[in-house]
Amino acid sequence: MEENVSKYELYILKEIEGAITSFEKSELDEWRQNPQNENYYQEQKKIWSLIEDHHRMKSIDREKALKRVEKQIFDRFAAKRILQSFEKAAAILFIPLLLWSVWYYYHQHSADKVKKEIVFNQVEVPLGMRSSMTLPDGTSVWLNAGSSLKYAVSFDGSERKVELTGEAYFQVVKDKTRPFVVTAGEMDIRVLGTSFNCCAYPDENNIETALVEGNVEISDKSGKILTELKPGELATFSKTGNGISVVKTNLEKHIAWKSGKLMFRDDPMNKVLEKLGRWYNVEFQVDNQEILGYIYSATFTGESLDQMLKMFALSAPIDYQILPKKLMSDNSYEKQIIRLTTKRISGR
């Protein structure tokens, strides 16, 4: 029995775990025909019935355990005499317990590793376009032109975390146990269930958050809470280190874009040109810096680029010229450039 006992210990272990093959089961049954082997088999069954504390097995180093099992097996094959009853009893207990520990650790470790592997999706919206989507928890998101959103395929953790570049409007499904966190540049926006707009384009100096309903908490990367917003308020976070400011605002102009509108209300011209450039996927070239000091109010709803430029010229002292597109080396054309100049006054 001593020469083959190690193999049958493995068979017994696999039978207990339900992983034994039909061939191995046949060999085990035949081996048990020997009364001495049958007694050994029953001893193993009793030992396994006493194993209750599975959690302590996690601390066993898999590589060391395998080496110890290997040493035990080879020592038994090399033995020239039958172990004394005490030594045999110790070996009978140690080997299957250690083998089971290795199996348990390996499978538990693999399961934990799978749980930690999070799969992400990333949605990108080109300039000149807008898109909407629904996240795994049912939260609705609208993405503005030139924006992207990264999120987990399944929100399994303690937070529902997403990463925003650009502008998005969120209608967050309420879940008190799992906050919804938007990472936008150098700050985080934490909510439970609410509606808000966040504008965080990389080429802009500020990150703006406008709250429609509910409440949001804004913090920096260190986790320090900067402010809590109330509905109708706009928080402006400065990337240049000037802190954060909160004011009452006209919410409509911050969220009109998701309905296909561009609304400006006493906005500086540089801000207007940034939004129009992304909306129509064009680049504005300003010849006279005086233009950037203008304050502009208008609403655009579904107009073409040509219609927008005509309305633009009628409502501000500005002339425009659409420059021919240049052919690039890869046979594609560069972005459309529109030159803006101050409007000439008749008689001068």
C-alpha positions, 0 to 999 in steps of 0.5 A: 500500500505504501508505494501507491498510497500517495496516488490514492490520497489524491483520488480520495481528495478528488472524489470528495471535491467531485472532480474524480474521473470515471477511470480514477474512480474505478481504480480507487474502488478496486484499490478499496477491495483490500481491507487495509486500504478500505480502513485507510480510505475511511480514515481519510473520510473522517479527517475531511469531515473534521475540517471546518475552518477554511479561511485559515487556508488562504494564508498558505503559500501555494508554491511552498505548499507544493514543495512540501507535498512533493517532499512528503511524497518522495520521502514516502517512496524512498522509505525502506520501512513502514512508518511508525503508527504516530508518524503515519497518523501525522502524515495521513492528516498532513498530506491531504490537508495540505493538498486541499489547502493548495487547491482551495488557495489556488481556486479562491485566489483565481476567483478573487482575481476575476472579481477585481478585473473591471472591464471599461467602456469608453464612448467618444463623440466627435466634434460637430456631433452629440450623443446620448446613452444609458449606463448600466445602473439606468443613469441617462447621459447626454454627451456634447461635441468633442466629449468622451465618457469612460465607465465600468461595464458593470457597477459592482463596487461601492461607487458608480464611478465614471470619467468625463472629458468634455461636456455631459448632462447626467440624470442619475438614478438614485442609489443611497448605498452607491454614490455616483462619482464623476471624475472631471479633470482635477475634481470629483462630483459626488451625487446619489440621485440628481440631474446636473451638467458638467463642462470640463474640456481640457483646453478650457481654464475652468470646469463648470457644474450646473445643478438642475435638481437634487444636490451634489458635492464637489471635491478636489483630488485629495478628497477635500470637499470644496462646496455643495451645490443647490439647484439653480447654482453654478460652480466654477472650478479654476484649474489655475489654482484660484479655487471655486466660486458658486453663483446663481445661474440661468440653467437653461443656457447650460443645458439647452445643448442637449435639446439641439440648442445653443444659448448665449446670454451676455457671454464673452465672445471668446466663450461663444467662439469656443462653443460654436467651434465645437458645435460646428467643428470649425476653427475661428481665426480672429484678426482683431482682438477687440472682437474677443471683448464683445458680449454676445446674446443669441440662441441657435436652434438647428441652423446650418453653419452658413445660417449661423454665420449670417445670424452672427454677423447681423447680431454683432459688429462682425464680418466673416470670411470662410477660407478654402480648406487646405488639402493635407499630405494624407489626402484629407482636408484640414478643419474649416477655418472662419476668419472674423473681422470687425464690421466696416461701417459705411462712409468710412 
